[in-house]
Amino acid sequence: MNAVFTSVLKEEMASFMEFIKPSLVDSRRYQHTLSELDAFLHAQGLAEKKLEGQLLGRWLDGFKVHLLTKKGRLSRVKRFSTYLSTLGIAASLPELPRGCSEFKPYVFSRDEMALIFETADDFMLAASGSRLAAEFPVLLRILYGCGLRLGEAEALAWDDIDLAAGVITVKAAKNQKQRLVPMGDELARILGLYKKASCLGAQAGGFLFAKDNGQRRSKGAHWYIFNRILTELGIKNPQNTRYGSRGPCIHSLRHTFTLHSLLKAESEGRGFMETVPFLSTYLGHEGLMETDKYLKARHELYTASHKAIADYTHDVFPQEV
């Protein structure tokens, strides 16, 4: 559904959205950001067609969000301001201070993952007639087994799944970076059984995770079930902690996949620097810096790795006497 803009720049915003739609897999972020900006400009009573950095600075200051979130909004407005410039409309941007990410992901332990899978499977058995209950254990195994983002998994259609080759084609990816994701034999087997399930009625071109009417399942339903599982298991989910550290949630499965993959590689004799570039590509990251935030984890989960590093550096640093 197209947004209805009301500010003095409403015509330019509408034409910009039409201009970028063919080049973006997901233009909803731009539409949402421009709608917020449009409401602000309308409330400010802006009468002249221009976009000043000082005004944009006040708009950004109104959001009590992390600096990185503000930068995301500004990056989208930057593209719009460039578009305005091509139309001869004056546009400038505010400066944002540099800041490092304070994000600390929650990583589930292997014991926690085993309990999560068990509870999801029990939920499926208890609600045998529910499509949502049947699909959720499969969704969990895709998220944990392939490290996909939730939106990427929910957008998968059966045409994207090559069971014979064991490859998933991710089309609705972040940063418009489509990629091929190999999956394990066990996951391919599970997907094969899931596809044959009579209650699901899988069709060519249809979504893996669909409602009864065939439409794509929304994120809200999957978040609800996962949080329900966490509550049942007593794994605290402090979603009120909005900035910096996010508690355990369904997106934590992607971080868990990353750390568990690194530990598996380490146990098989592959070094850290040898593994990370391949893992970064597998995850669909634009570079290693984006992967870096996935490498922070709970210390108590990786005591063996920390001990190995401590033993390696034992003779490097002088000891206190």
C-alpha positions as CSV (number, residue, x, y, z in Angstrom):
1,M,0.0,0.0,0.0
2,N,1.4,3.4,-1.0
3,A,1.9,6.0,1.6
4,V,-0.1,9.3,1.5
5,F,2.2,12.2,2.0
6,T,0.9,15.6,3.1
7,S,3.8,18.0,3.5
8,V,5.1,20.5,1.0
9,L,7.4,17.8,-0.4
10,K,4.6,15.3,-0.9
11,E,4.8,15.2,-4.7
12,E,8.6,14.7,-4.5
13,M,8.3,11.9,-1.9
14,A,5.7,10.1,-4.0
15,S,7.7,10.3,-7.2
16,F,10.9,9.2,-5.3
17,M,9.1,6.1,-4.0
18,E,8.0,5.2,-7.5
19,F,11.6,5.9,-8.7
20,I,13.3,3.5,-6.2
21,K,10.8,0.7,-6.2
22,P,12.2,-1.2,-9.2
23,S,15.7,-1.1,-7.7
24,L,14.9,-2.3,-4.2
25,V,13.8,-5.7,-3.0
26,D,12.2,-4.1,0.1
27,S,11.3,-0.4,-0.2
28,R,9.1,-0.5,2.9
29,R,11.9,1.0,5.1
30,Y,12.1,4.0,2.8
31,Q,8.4,4.4,2.8
32,H,8.3,4.2,6.6
33,T,11.1,6.7,7.0
34,L,9.7,9.2,4.5
35,S,6.2,8.9,6.2
36,E,7.8,9.9,9.5
37,L,9.7,12.8,7.9
38,D,6.6,13.9,6.0
39,A,4.6,14.1,9.2
40,F,7.3,16.1,10.9
41,L,7.6,18.6,8.0
42,H,3.8,19.0,7.9
43,A,3.7,19.6,11.7
44,Q,6.5,22.2,11.3
45,G,4.5,24.0,8.7
46,L,7.3,24.0,6.1
47,A,6.1,26.1,3.2
48,E,9.1,26.2,1.0
49,K,10.4,23.2,-1.0
50,K,13.8,22.6,0.7
51,L,15.4,20.2,3.1
52,E,17.8,21.8,5.5
53,G,20.3,19.9,7.7
54,Q,19.3,21.8,10.8
55,L,15.7,20.9,10.4
56,L,16.6,17.2,9.8
57,G,18.7,17.3,12.9
58,R,15.7,18.4,15.0
59,W,13.7,15.6,13.4
60,L,16.3,13.0,14.3
61,D,16.6,14.3,17.8
62,G,12.9,13.5,18.3
63,F,13.7,9.7,18.1
64,K,14.9,8.2,21.4
65,V,16.7,5.4,19.7
66,H,20.2,4.1,19.3
67,L,22.7,6.2,17.2
68,L,23.0,3.4,14.7
69,T,19.2,3.5,14.2
70,K,19.3,7.2,13.6
71,K,22.1,6.7,11.0
72,G,19.9,4.2,9.2
73,R,17.1,6.7,8.9
74,L,19.6,9.4,7.8
75,S,21.1,7.1,5.1
76,R,17.6,6.7,3.6
77,V,16.9,10.4,3.8
78,K,20.3,11.0,2.1
79,R,19.2,9.2,-0.9
80,F,16.0,11.2,-1.0
81,S,18.0,14.5,-0.6
82,T,20.2,13.4,-3.6
83,Y,17.0,12.9,-5.6
84,L,15.8,16.4,-4.6
85,S,19.0,17.9,-5.8
86,T,18.5,16.5,-9.2
87,L,15.2,18.3,-9.3
88,G,16.9,21.6,-8.4
89,I,15.6,21.6,-4.8
90,A,18.1,22.6,-2.1
91,A,18.9,19.8,0.3
92,S,21.5,19.3,3.0
93,L,22.1,16.8,5.8
94,P,23.1,17.1,9.5
95,E,26.2,15.7,10.9
96,L,25.9,12.8,13.3
97,P,28.6,12.0,15.9
98,R,30.6,8.8,15.4
99,G,29.7,6.0,17.7
100,C,30.6,2.4,18.1
101,S,28.0,-0.3,18.5
102,E,27.3,-1.3,22.1
103,F,25.1,-4.2,20.9
104,K,25.7,-7.4,22.9
105,P,23.9,-10.4,21.4
106,Y,22.3,-13.1,23.4
107,V,23.6,-16.6,22.4
108,F,21.8,-19.7,23.4
109,S,23.8,-22.5,24.9
110,R,23.5,-26.0,23.3
111,D,21.4,-27.1,26.3
112,E,19.0,-24.2,25.8
113,M,18.7,-25.0,22.1
114,A,17.9,-28.6,22.8
115,L,15.1,-27.5,25.2
116,I,13.8,-24.9,22.7
117,F,13.5,-27.6,20.0
118,E,11.9,-30.1,22.3
119,T,9.3,-27.5,23.5
120,A,8.5,-26.5,19.9
121,D,8.1,-30.1,18.9
122,D,5.8,-30.7,21.9
123,F,3.8,-27.7,20.9
124,M,3.3,-29.1,17.4
125,L,2.1,-32.5,18.8
126,A,-0.3,-30.7,21.2
127,A,-1.9,-28.7,18.4
128,S,-1.8,-31.2,15.6
129,G,-4.4,-29.4,13.4
130,S,-2.6,-26.1,13.4
131,R,-0.5,-25.0,10.4
132,L,1.4,-22.6,12.6
133,A,2.3,-25.3,15.1
134,A,3.4,-27.6,12.3
135,E,5.6,-25.0,10.6
136,F,7.3,-23.5,13.7
137,P,9.7,-26.4,14.4
138,V,10.8,-26.3,10.8
139,L,11.3,-22.6,10.9
140,L,13.4,-22.9,14.0
141,R,15.7,-25.5,12.3
142,I,16.1,-23.2,9.3
143,L,17.0,-20.2,11.4
144,Y,19.5,-22.2,13.6
145,G,20.8,-24.5,10.9
146,C,21.4,-21.8,8.2
147,G,21.7,-18.6,10.2
148,L,18.9,-16.9,8.1
149,R,17.3,-13.7,9.3
150,L,13.6,-14.2,10.3
151,G,12.4,-12.1,7.3
152,E,14.5,-14.1,4.9
153,A,13.1,-17.4,6.2
154,E,9.5,-16.2,6.1
155,A,9.9,-15.0,2.5
156,L,11.1,-18.4,1.3
157,A,8.9,-20.1,-1.4
158,W,9.2,-23.7,-2.4
159,D,10.7,-22.6,-5.7
160,D,13.7,-21.3,-3.6
161,I,14.4,-24.8,-2.1
162,D,16.5,-27.3,-4.1
163,L,16.2,-30.4,-1.9
164,A,18.3,-32.5,-4.3
165,A,21.2,-30.2,-4.2
166,G,20.6,-29.1,-0.6
167,V,20.7,-25.4,-1.4
168,I,18.4,-22.5,-0.4
169,T,18.2,-19.4,-2.6
170,V,17.6,-16.4,-0.4
171,K,16.1,-13.6,-2.6
172,A,14.5,-11.3,0.0
173,A,17.8,-10.5,1.6
174,K,19.1,-7.5,3.5
175,N,21.1,-5.0,1.4
176,Q,19.5,-6.5,-1.7
177,K,22.2,-9.2,-1.7
178,Q,20.7,-12.5,-2.9
179,R,22.7,-15.6,-2.0
180,L,22.9,-19.3,-2.1
181,V,22.8,-21.1,1.3
182,P,23.9,-24.7,1.5
183,M,22.0,-26.7,4.2
184,G,22.8,-29.9,6.0
185,D,21.5,-33.3,4.9
186,E,19.3,-33.6,8.0
187,L,17.6,-30.2,7.4
188,A,17.0,-31.2,3.7
189,R,15.4,-34.4,4.9
190,I,13.2,-32.5,7.4
191,L,12.1,-30.0,4.6
192,G,11.3,-32.9,2.4
193,L,9.0,-34.4,5.0
194,Y,7.5,-31.0,5.7
195,K,6.7,-30.5,2.0
196,K,4.9,-33.8,1.8
197,A,2.7,-33.1,4.9
198,S,-0.9,-33.2,3.7
199,C,-2.1,-30.5,6.1
200,L,0.2,-28.0,4.5
201,G,-0.7,-28.4,0.9
202,A,2.7,-27.2,-0.5
203,Q,2.4,-25.8,-4.0
204,A,5.0,-24.7,-6.5
205,G,5.7,-21.0,-5.9
206,G,3.9,-21.0,-2.6
207,F,5.5,-19.8,0.6
208,L,7.0,-22.4,3.0
209,F,5.3,-20.7,5.9
210,A,1.9,-19.6,4.8
211,K,-1.5,-18.9,6.3
212,D,-4.6,-21.0,5.2
213,N,-5.2,-18.5,2.4
214,G,-1.7,-18.9,1.0
215,Q,-0.4,-15.5,2.1
216,R,3.0,-15.2,3.8
217,R,3.0,-15.6,7.5
218,S,3.7,-12.4,9.5
219,K,6.6,-12.0,11.9
220,G,4.3,-11.4,14.8
221,A,3.0,-14.9,15.0
222,H,6.5,-16.4,15.1
223,W,7.7,-13.9,17.7
224,Y,4.7,-14.7,19.9
225,I,5.4,-18.5,19.8
226,F,9.1,-18.1,20.4
227,N,8.6,-15.8,23.4
228,R,6.0,-18.2,24.7
229,I,8.6,-21.0,24.6
230,L,11.2,-18.8,26.4
231,T,8.7,-18.0,29.1
232,E,7.8,-21.7,29.5
233,L,11.5,-22.6,29.8
234,G,12.2,-19.7,32.2
235,I,14.7,-18.0,29.8
236,K,14.2,-14.3,30.6
237,N,13.4,-12.0,27.7
238,P,14.0,-8.4,28.8
239,Q,12.6,-6.7,25.8
240,N,12.3,-3.5,27.7
241,T,16.1,-3.1,27.4
242,R,15.8,-1.2,24.2
243,Y,19.3,-0.1,23.6
244,G,22.7,-1.8,23.7
245,S,22.0,-5.3,25.0
246,R,18.9,-7.2,23.6
247,G,17.7,-10.1,25.6
248,P,17.0,-13.6,24.2
249,C,14.6,-13.5,21.2
250,I,14.1,-15.3,17.9
251,H,16.8,-13.2,16.2
252,S,19.3,-14.6,18.7
253,L,19.2,-17.8,16.7
254,R,21.2,-16.1,14.0
255,H,23.9,-15.1,16.5
256,T,23.8,-18.5,18.0
257,F,24.3,-20.1,14.6
258,T,27.3,-17.9,14.0
259,L,29.1,-18.6,17.3
260,H,28.3,-22.3,17.2
261,S,29.6,-22.5,13.7
262,L,32.9,-20.9,14.8
263,L,33.2,-23.3,17.7
264,K,32.6,-26.2,15.4
265,A,35.2,-25.0,13.0
266,E,37.7,-24.6,15.8
267,S,37.0,-28.1,17.1
268,E,37.7,-29.4,13.6
269,G,41.1,-27.6,13.4
270,R,40.1,-24.6,11.2
271,G,41.4,-21.3,12.5
272,F,39.4,-18.3,13.3
273,M,40.8,-16.1,10.5
274,E,40.3,-18.9,8.1
275,T,36.6,-19.4,9.0
276,V,35.3,-15.9,9.4
277,P,35.5,-14.7,5.8
278,F,33.5,-17.7,4.6
279,L,31.0,-17.3,7.4
280,S,30.5,-13.6,6.7
281,T,29.7,-14.5,3.0
282,Y,27.3,-17.3,4.1
283,L,25.4,-14.8,6.4
284,G,25.1,-12.3,3.6
285,H,27.1,-9.6,5.3
286,E,28.6,-6.7,3.4
287,G,31.9,-7.1,5.1
288,L,33.8,-8.5,8.1
289,M,32.9,-5.4,10.3
290,E,29.2,-6.4,10.0
291,T,30.1,-9.9,11.2
292,D,32.2,-8.5,14.1
293,K,29.1,-7.8,16.3
294,Y,28.1,-11.5,16.0
295,L,31.4,-12.6,17.6
296,K,30.5,-11.2,21.1
297,A,29.0,-13.8,23.3
298,R,28.4,-14.9,26.9
299,H,31.7,-15.7,28.5
300,E,30.4,-18.7,30.5
301,L,29.5,-20.5,27.2
302,Y,33.0,-20.5,25.9
303,T,35.3,-21.0,28.8
304,A,37.4,-23.6,26.8
305,S,38.1,-21.0,24.1
306,H,39.0,-18.3,26.6
307,K,41.3,-20.8,28.4
308,A,43.0,-21.7,25.1
309,I,43.7,-18.0,24.4
310,A,45.0,-17.4,28.0
311,D,47.3,-20.4,27.7
312,Y,48.6,-19.2,24.3
313,T,49.4,-15.7,25.7
314,H,50.8,-16.9,29.0
315,D,54.4,-16.0,28.2
316,V,53.6,-12.9,26.2
317,F,52.8,-10.6,29.0
318,P,54.9,-10.0,32.2
319,Q,53.6,-11.6,35.3
320,E,52.9,-9.6,38.5
321,V,55.4,-10.2,41.3
